[in-house]
Amino acid sequence: MSPKEAKPAAAGGGHRELLVTNWKAYQKNTLQGFLSLTLPSGLLLHNLTFHRKGGARWIGLPARQYAKEDGTTTYTPLIEFTTKEVRQRFQQAALAALDAFLEAQK
């Protein structure tokens, strides 16, 4: 089945928005903290990162660190999106969920 043919999961009494858990503030360069997100499907994503640089904000997805042959460190993604539009929708929803979570913590 192609992504365009996929149907949304049936509602089973679950939530309809992303839920932030395991927030840990940590500031270094663009990094502002770590979080987990529960998606409406029930999928739980751990080790996401929240970044800020200038006016830009984004959620970083989990990646595996490895050393290249020349000794430099690089990362390979563990999760990817099928299209730019899907990635943008995820970013908007994830940032909105994080904003709501942080506001509720005040």
N, C-alpha and C positions, 0 to 999 in steps of 0.2 A: 504494500500500500504506500503510495507516495504521500509526502507531508500535506499536499493539497487535498487528498482524499481522507485524511485522518479526521475523526470526529472528536469533539471534546468529551472528556470523561463524564459519565453520568453523575449528577449530584447525589452524594450519599450522606448528606447531613454535615459535610465538611465546610470549611471556610471558603470564601470566594476571592480572597485577596492574599497577598504575600504577607507572611508573618515573620518578624525579626526576632531572633533569640540569640543568646550567647554573645551579646555585644561586649567587646573589650576595646576601649579607647587606647590607642597607641599612636603617637605622632613621630614620624621620621620621614623627612623629605615630603613627598606627596601623600604618604600613607597617614590616614586619620584613625583607623581602627579595623577590627576584625568582627565578623558576624556570621550567623547562620540564617538561612531563609527557608521557610516552609512554603512550598508552592501550593496553589489550590488543588493540584492533583494528589497531594500528599507527599510528593518528593521533597526530601530535606537535603539542602545543600550546605555543607560546612566549609569553613576556611575561605569565605569570601572576604575581600578587602574593600574598604571604602577609601577613595582617594580624592584629593582636592588640589587644584593648581590654578591660581588666578580665579577666574570665574567658572572654570570647568570642574565638574564633579562626575565621578564614575564608580561603578562597582566592578572590582576585579574578580574574575572567576578562578577557581582552583587550578593550579598548574604544578607540574613536577619540575624541580630544579635538577640540572645535570651539568657536568663539565664537558666542554667541547675538547677536541683533540689538542687545541692550542692552549688549554688550561683555563679559558674564560668560562664564566658561568652564564648559562642561559636557561630558558624555561620552555616547556612544551605544554600546551593546553590540555586539560583533562576533559573539559566540556566546551563545546562550540555551538553556535547557532547556525541554522541552515541559511538564513538570509540577513542582510543588514537591517531590514525592517523589523524582523523578529528580535534581533539584538537590541535595537532602539526601544522597542516596546518593553522588553525586559528591564532595560536600564531605567526607563521612566517609572515603571511600577516599583522596582526595587528601591530607587531613591525616594519615592513617595512613602513607601513603607518605612524606610529608615528615618525619614523626617518625622513621621507620625510617632514612631517609637521613641525617638530622642525627645520630642516635645512632651510626651507623656511622662518621661523620666524627670522632668523639671519640677 
